[in-house]
Amino acid sequence: MKNKGIWLPIEIIRNKSLSNNEKLLLMEINQLSMLDKGCIASNSHFAELFQINKTAVSRLVNSLIKKGLIESIIKKGSRNTFRTIIIKKGTNKLLSRYKQNVNGVLTNCLETKENKTTNNTKSIIKKNISPENKFSEFIPLSLEFHKNQKKAGYHHLDFKSPITEKSKIVISGAETLDKINILDNEPIAEIKKVLDFILSDCFWSKQIISLSGLRAKKSNGNIKYFNVKNNMLPNNSNEIQDELVSLSDWGTN
């Protein structure tokens, strides 16, 4: 099927952390992921589509990987090296509703001899996006936050069971933090500060028992996370500083 274009959702257009070429590349990868074998396009395909050289494509791919939006899975065969590019789980949940409903391939995927893949690709992808790997960067933060809230004696239905990395409340919280980082362009360092503040503040620690509702829209148009951040006050006293839970050390014990 002939190329029908690349759809850019408003969340991607407004994402200030991505260059224009990165936005186009991300959405082309998203479209090609509809193929049975996923996105197995070579750099030559992207270079020809966007009218840039393969070196520039390589830099764009590496940049998207570093920003946690895609993952490149390399598998060595008997003669060739096979590459599959997948959209990371948090990003894929956003982009999935923008995939065009077609029966065929959206783009003429230029597969080189070195980029041909086998059915084993599907099993490789499944291993790399298993529940244990979802939002792994934020699991320790969510785990420690909910452990602290349970220890403080706050009531929550999920607190009746032991809080572990696989707890529903921990995974849901990690997914929310991942969205705040990627979709709301909030640096991880700032997220840690806000979580510190919630745990140490008499009011907010009672209002936010779990993290899953941090992206709920409030009457002023902000999500709850930014309402909390806007209410943060400088902690100048040593007494308050001593009471803060240091999230920078979370997950290291």
C-alpha positions in Angstrom: 0.0 0.0 0.0 1.2 3.5 -0.8 2.3 5.7 2.0 -0.7 7.7 3.2 1.2 10.0 5.5 2.1 10.2 9.1 -0.4 11.2 11.8 0.9 13.3 14.6 -1.3 13.4 17.8 -1.5 16.7 19.6 0.4 15.2 22.6 3.4 14.6 20.3 3.1 17.9 18.5 3.2 19.8 21.8 6.0 17.7 23.3 8.9 20.2 23.7 11.4 17.5 24.4 11.3 16.1 20.9 12.6 17.6 17.7 10.4 17.7 14.6 12.3 14.8 13.0 12.1 12.8 16.2 8.3 13.3 16.2 8.0 12.1 12.6 10.3 9.1 13.2 8.4 8.1 16.3 5.1 8.1 14.5 6.4 6.2 11.5 7.8 3.5 13.8 4.4 3.5 15.5 2.7 2.9 12.1 5.1 0.2 11.1 4.5 -1.6 14.4 1.1 -2.6 13.0 2.9 -5.1 10.8 2.8 -8.7 11.8 6.5 -8.7 12.4 6.5 -5.2 13.9 8.8 -2.4 12.8 11.7 -4.0 11.1 12.5 -1.1 8.8 16.2 -0.3 8.1 17.8 3.1 8.5 17.7 3.2 4.7 13.9 3.2 4.8 13.7 6.2 7.2 16.5 8.0 5.3 14.6 7.8 2.0 11.3 8.7 3.6 12.5 11.8 5.4 15.2 12.7 2.8 18.1 12.7 5.3 21.2 10.5 5.4 21.5 7.3 7.4 23.9 8.8 9.9 21.2 11.3 10.8 18.6 8.5 11.1 20.9 6.6 13.5 21.3 9.7 15.7 17.5 10.1 15.8 16.9 6.5 16.7 19.5 6.6 19.5 18.0 9.8 20.8 14.5 8.3 21.0 16.0 5.3 22.8 17.8 7.5 25.4 14.5 9.4 26.0 12.8 6.1 26.8 10.3 6.2 24.0 11.5 3.2 21.9 13.6 0.1 22.2 15.8 -1.5 19.6 16.0 -5.3 19.8 19.0 -6.8 18.1 19.2 -10.5 17.2 22.1 -12.1 15.5 21.3 -14.8 12.9 23.5 -17.3 11.1 24.6 -14.7 8.6 22.8 -11.4 9.4 21.8 -9.1 12.2 18.1 -8.5 12.7 16.6 -5.4 14.3 13.1 -4.8 15.5 12.1 -1.4 16.9 9.3 -1.4 19.5 7.4 1.5 21.1 8.0 1.4 24.9 4.9 0.4 26.9 4.0 3.8 28.3 4.3 5.5 25.0 2.5 2.7 23.2 -0.6 3.1 25.4 -0.9 6.7 24.2 -0.1 6.1 20.5 -2.2 3.0 20.1 -5.4 5.0 19.7 -3.9 6.9 16.8 -3.1 3.8 14.7 -5.0 3.9 11.4 -7.5 1.2 10.8 -6.3 -0.4 7.6 -6.1 -4.0 6.3 -2.6 -3.6 4.7 0.7 -2.0 5.3 0.6 1.8 5.8 4.1 2.3 4.3 6.3 0.6 1.8 8.7 -0.8 4.4 12.1 -1.1 2.7 13.5 -4.2 4.3 17.1 -4.9 3.4 18.6 -8.3 3.2 20.3 -7.6 6.6 17.0 -6.6 8.1 14.8 -9.6 7.3 13.4 -11.1 10.4 11.8 -14.4 11.5 8.7 -15.3 13.6 11.0 -15.4 16.6 10.7 -11.6 16.7 7.3 -11.9 18.4 8.6 -14.0 21.2 11.5 -11.6 21.7 9.1 -8.6 21.9 6.9 -10.3 24.4 9.9 -11.0 26.7 10.9 -7.4 26.6 7.5 -5.9 27.4 6.5 -8.4 30.1 4.8 -6.9 33.2 8.1 -7.1 35.1 9.7 -4.6 32.7 6.8 -2.1 32.6 7.8 1.3 33.8 10.8 -0.3 35.6 12.4 3.1 36.1 9.5 4.2 38.3 8.7 1.0 40.2 11.2 1.7 43.1 9.7 5.2 43.6 6.1 3.9 43.6 7.1 1.0 45.8 8.7 3.1 48.5 6.0 5.8 48.3 3.2 3.2 49.0 5.2 1.4 51.7 5.6 4.8 53.5 1.9 5.5 53.2 1.0 2.1 54.5 3.5 2.4 57.4 1.9 5.8 58.2 -1.3 4.0 58.8 -3.4 5.5 56.0 -6.2 3.3 54.7 -6.2 1.9 51.2 -7.8 -1.3 49.9 -4.6 -2.5 48.4 -2.7 -2.0 51.6 -4.3 -5.1 53.1 -1.8 -7.3 51.2 2.0 -7.0 51.3 3.4 -4.2 49.2 5.8 -5.6 46.6 7.1 -4.6 43.1 4.3 -6.6 41.6 1.5 -5.1 43.6 -1.3 -3.6 41.6 -1.0 -0.3 43.4 2.7 -0.1 42.8 2.5 -0.9 39.1 -0.4 1.6 38.6 1.6 4.3 40.5 4.7 3.6 38.4 2.6 4.0 35.2 1.3 7.3 36.4 4.8 8.6 37.2 5.9 7.4 33.7 3.2 9.4 32.1 4.0 12.5 34.1 7.6 12.2 32.9 6.9 11.5 29.3 3.6 13.1 28.5 3.8 16.1 30.9 7.5 16.7 30.3 8.4 16.6 34.0 12.0 15.7 34.9 12.5 12.7 37.2 14.4 14.9 39.7 11.3 17.1 40.0 9.0 14.1 40.4 11.1 12.9 43.3 11.0 16.3 45.0 7.2 16.4 44.7 6.9 12.9 46.2 9.2 14.0 49.0 6.9 16.9 49.7 3.7 14.8 49.7 5.2 12.4 52.2 6.4 15.2 54.5 3.4 17.5 54.3 0.6 17.1 56.8 -2.2 18.0 54.3 -1.0 16.3 51.1 0.1 13.1 52.7 -3.5 12.6 53.8 -4.9 13.6 50.4 -2.7 11.4 48.2 -2.6 7.9 49.6 -1.8 6.3 46.2 -0.1 7.7 43.1 -2.6 6.5 40.5 -4.7 9.7 40.7 -1.9 12.2 40.3 -2.8 13.0 36.7 -6.5 13.6 37.4 -7.6 17.0 36.0 -8.7 19.6 38.6 -11.1 22.5 38.2 -8.3 24.9 37.4 -7.2 22.8 34.4 -4.1 21.5 36.0 -3.5 17.8 36.8 -3.3 17.1 40.5 0.5 16.6 40.4 1.1 20.2 39.3 -1.4 21.5 41.9 0.7 19.8 44.5 3.9 21.2 43.0 2.5 24.7 43.0 1.8 24.4 46.7 5.3 23.3 47.7 7.0 25.7 50.1 10.7 26.1 50.7 11.8 23.8 53.5 14.2 26.0 55.3 14.1 24.6 58.8 16.4 21.8 59.8 13.5 20.2 61.6 11.5 19.8 58.4 14.5 18.7 56.4 15.2 15.9 58.9 11.6 14.6 58.5 11.8 14.4 54.7 12.0 11.0 53.1 14.9 11.0 50.7 13.7 9.5 47.5 17.1 9.8 46.0 18.1 6.7 47.9 15.0 4.8 47.1 15.5 1.4 45.6 19.2 1.2 46.7 18.6 -0.8 49.8 
